[in-house]
Amino acid sequence: MQYRPETKELISAIQDFLMKDLLPKLEGDDLLSYKALVSWNMLGVIARETESSEFESDWDRILNLNLKISKWEDEYNRNQFLNLSRKEKYNLLFDWNKALAKEIRNQTEKNTGLDLKPGGKVWNFAKNQLKETLSVSNPRFQS
């Protein structure tokens, strides 16, 4: 998760391109200039909408795993998670991932009851997280 670029940053880069690079080249075409401005505005709307829900699906997947490896799983249900700030959500997910990594390391040393076999809950979760990360950082990568 920490390798994923922020949605707001990606949208901001597209907005900058529209306003600084594209719009000046469209000065003679009123219709295309208007469409570029509308696109810039809609990207702002999308940025604001996604900013609040960016980590929700991650937390939902964690709660659905029902692993209980971190105190956060008991302290924050979905609604409580939604009320956190973006930074608090990020930090909570970061801490949970550290706890998962620690649990996986413990599992390799001694049997802690965590099912790490291919096809298991933890395996599929980690595989999906890796796919999401790679789909953003290297979209041509096929798994």
VENWO-V552083 format. One line per field, one symbol per residue. psi: psi as a letter, one per 30 degrees, with the letter a starting at -180 (. if undefined). A space follows every 50 residues. Layout:
BEGIN
psi = ???
END
This chain:
BEGIN
psi = effkkkeeeeeeeeeeeeeeeeeffgefjeeeeeeeeeeeeeeeeeeeef efgegeeeeeeeefehfhflfeeefjaeeeefflleeeeeeeeeeeeeee eeeeeeefeljggkjgkkfleeeeeeeeeeeeeefefiffkk.
END
